[in-house]
Amino acid sequence: MTRRDDQTPFDVFVIGGVGVDTIVRVPELPLPQRDSIMVPPIERYVAHTGNGVALGCHRLGLRTRLADVIGADLEGELITAHYAKAGLSFDHRIHPAGTRRSVNLVDRHGHRLSLYDARQPVGMAVDPALYRPALGRARHVHVSIMDWARHALADAVAAGVPTSTDLHDWDGESEHHRDFAYGADLVFVSTAALGDRVEDVARDILAKGRAAAVVAMAGGDGSHLALPGQPLRRLPAAPVPGGRAVDTNGAGDSYVAGFLYARLGGADWHTAMRAGAAAGAHAVATAGTHVSFIDEEELIRALS
């Protein structure tokens, strides 16, 4: 377990959502029915949602801390070495089930199919000492939707710290997501599984939960903002550097990081959406998962 000065304040505390991605670049999705397909070199990356938000915030100059459960395995070693090199504060516990991982198939247009191995059991108990001591020193807590992290979200709310979460491709129904949807102050969600119910689901979150805002991310179609008592706002996607999306892995996490950076800097909701869009566009211009994050200078230039 890595620790730093426990009395040091920081801007963003990310809880949960660390793993390792194996990226396989394929000619097309879905794959044709064949015995074998030739592909470019297969690569591994430290990845997953909490990793993307934490490193994105860290790259933007926010004082960032990350906490999660990993395994005593090669993937766990890859993660700890990666954060040590990046200078990101990482507290963790070891679980015998091992480190989460996924195999992501990415086609020539940057679209992906993720095969996710959650590995750690549902209902897994995590010692609150992993995250509770740090809650009071954070300006903002972002909680990934790991099963055990729902308790961390409740503790952060009880501590009076502003919170956020990303529901990813929630369909508006799954019980697993409800504690997060209704428990966070700021809720991000992908539109992928919502179809024409984006506004209905966003209004439901605002009505039943504590959220002051819901941000629905739609990839190349932009993003939407729902605020209580106001019409749904839409913002187009930002231009992709180089003009073409290469790999969409991690784009939503970069959007969240850019959005949080702007809000913690005092920006209004619209400017925060623009910051998120610019950060997301930057991410998709590079092949791989969480390998390229926009920095503060680049983001300020994009917003101007």
N, C-alpha and C positions, 0 to 999 in steps of 0.2 A: 504493500500500500504506500502510495506517495503522498506526502503531506508537505504543505508550506506553512508559513506563519499563520496560525489560526486566528490571529487578531487583525489580519490585513483585510480592509474592506475591498469590495470588488463590484463591478457593474452588473454582470450577468452570471448567474449560477444555473448551469444546465444539468438536469438530473435525468439519467438514463439515456439509452439509445446509441450504444457503441457496439460496433461489430466489424467484420471483415467481409468485403465484397470480392468475389471472383468475377471478372468481366470477360465475357465471350462475345466477340463481335461476329455477327452472323449476316449472311446475305439478305435475309428477309425474315419477317415475322407474319404469320406463324411459320415455323420451319416445315419444309417439305418432308414427306415420309421417305427417309433414306437410311441406310445402315451407317453411313458416315458422311460428314461434310467438312471440307477443308476450311479452316478459319485462321485469321492472323494470330500472333502470339497472345496467349491468355495471360491476363495480368491480375494481381491481387492488390487491393487498396484497403487501408483503414477507412471505415465508412460508417454508414447508417445515420439516422436522423439527428441524434444528439451530437454526434461527431461533427456533422455538417454545420449545425447551428453554432456550436462552441468555437470551431475553427474559423467560421465566418466572422463571428463577433471579435475573436482574437485578432484576426487580420485587419479588422477595421479600427483597431486600437482600443477596444473596450477591455477593461480588466475582467478576465473571464475565468471561471472555474467549472470543472466538470466532475461528476461523480457517477459511478455505475458499477455493475457486477460483471466480471469477466471470468475466464477460466485459466487454470494453470496449464496452458497449452501453447502451441506455436503462435496461434492467433493472438492470445493474450500478451505474449512477449512482443509481437509486432506492434500492438497498440501502445504498450507502455514506452517502448523505444521511440515510437513516432511522436508521442506527446512530449517526451523529454527533449527531443530534438527541436520541436516547435516552441518549447518554452511554455506549454499550456499546463496549468495546475490540474492534476488528475488524482482524485481520491477513489479508491476502489476496494471491493471485496471479491474474494475468490469463491466460485461455486463449482462443485465437482461435475456439473453437467457441461461445463465448458463455455466458450465464447460464442455469442451469436454470429451467424454468417449467412451469406446468401450468394447465389449464382445468378448474375444478371445477364440476360441475352440482349444485345443492343444491335439494332439493324442499321443500315446505311443512312437512314434519315434521323438517327439519334433516338428513335423510339425504343423502349425497353420492356422486357418481361422479367420480373424479379421472382426468383424461387427462394423463399425465405425460410431459414432454419432457426426458429426461435430458441430451440435447444433447452433453455431454462424452463422449469415447470411452472404452469399456472398455479397461483397460490403460494409461490415461493416467498418465504419470510426473509426480509432483509433488515439487519440491525439499523434502527433509525440513527444511530451514531454516525453512520456514513454521511448523512446530510444535515441533520438537525443543528449541529454546532455552527454550521456556515450560514444558515438561513438569515440570521439577524444581521449579517454583514453584507448582504446582497441588496443592490438597488432593485433587481428584478430576478425572478426565478422562472425559467422555462422548463417545463416537465414533459418528457417524452412519454408515449402511451404504453410503457412497460406495465405489466399487471401490478407489480409491487409499488410502482411510482405513484399510483393513485393516493397512497398514504402520505407520500412526500408532498403531493399537491395540497392535501388537506392541512398538513402541518405548516406549509408556507402561508396558506390563507390565514390560519390561526395566528401566525407570527406577524401578520399585517404587511407582508411583502407582496407587491404587485406580481401577478403571475400570468403566464401564457402557456398554451399547448398547441400542438398540431395534430389534428385528427386524421390526417392523410386522406385516404380514399374511403372515408366513412359513408355508409349508405343512409345515414339518418335513423337507422333502426338498431344496429348491433348494440347489445347491452354493454359489451366491454368498454365502449367509448364514452358511455353516458356520464360517468363520474368526472371525466376530463372535460367533456362538452359543457357540462353545467357547473363545473367547479372552478374554472379559470376566469381571470379578468379579461383576457384577450384570447380569442379562439381563431386559429387558422384551420382551414379545411380545403381539401382538393375537391374540384367539381367532378372528378372522374366518374364517381358512382352516383352522382345526384341527378344527372339529366336536367330536366326542366324544373326540379324541385330546389334549386339553389336558394332562392329567396325564402321559400317556405321553411327549409331546414334552418337557415340563418335566423329567421324570426323566432322559430321554436327555441333555439339556443338562447336568444336574447330574453325571451319571455320566461323561460323556466330556470335559467341559470343566473350567474352573477356577472356575465360578460358585459363590458361596456361597448364592445365591437366584435364583429365577426368578419374575417377576411377569407374570401373564397378564391383560391388560386386555380386558374384555368390554363396554365402553360402558355402556349403560343396565342391563345385567345385572350390573354390579359388576366385581370383579377377584379374582384367585386368587393365592395365594402358595405356592410350593413350596420347602421347605427339606430338606436331606438328612436322611433317616431320620425325617421327620415327615409326618403326614397333610396332604393338600392343604387349605389354608385358603381360605375364600371370604368376601369382604366385599361387602355390597350397595353399590350406587351411592349417592352422596350426593344429597340433595335439590337440584334445580336452582333457583337464585334466580328467582323469578317463576313457578315451577311448570311451565315448558315449555321443552324444548330447541328453540332457534331454528336453530342451525348447529353441526354436530359437527366442522367443520374445526378441527384443532389441539387437540382435547380430550385425546388421548393424550400429546401433548407437554407440555401443562400438568400432566397427571398425573405425568409423569416429573419435572418441575421441583419440584412439591410434595413428591414422595417424596424427592428428593435433598436438598431443604431440611431435611426432618425428620431424615433419617439423618445429615447433616453436623452437625446440632444435637444429636446423641446419642440420638435417639428409637429405640424398639424397632421391630421390623418391622411390628407391627399399627398402631402410631401413624403410621408412614410411609405405610402403605396408606391410612389415613384422610385424611392430608394430601394424598396424591395424588388421592383421590376428590373431596375438596372443591375442589381446584384445577381438576380436570377439569370438575366440575359448573359452576363459575364460568364457564369458557370457553364452554360451549355455550349460555349464556343470551344471548349477543350475536351478531348477524349479522356475518359476515366471518371472515377467517383471522387469528388471532393479533392481535386488536385489543383484547382485554380479558384482563388477567392479574390473578389474585388477589394482593393485597399481604400483607405480614407480619401486619398488624393484623387484616385480614379472615380470614386463615387461622387465626390463634390463636383468634379468636372462633368460627369454625366448629368447631374442635376442642374447644372448651369446652362 
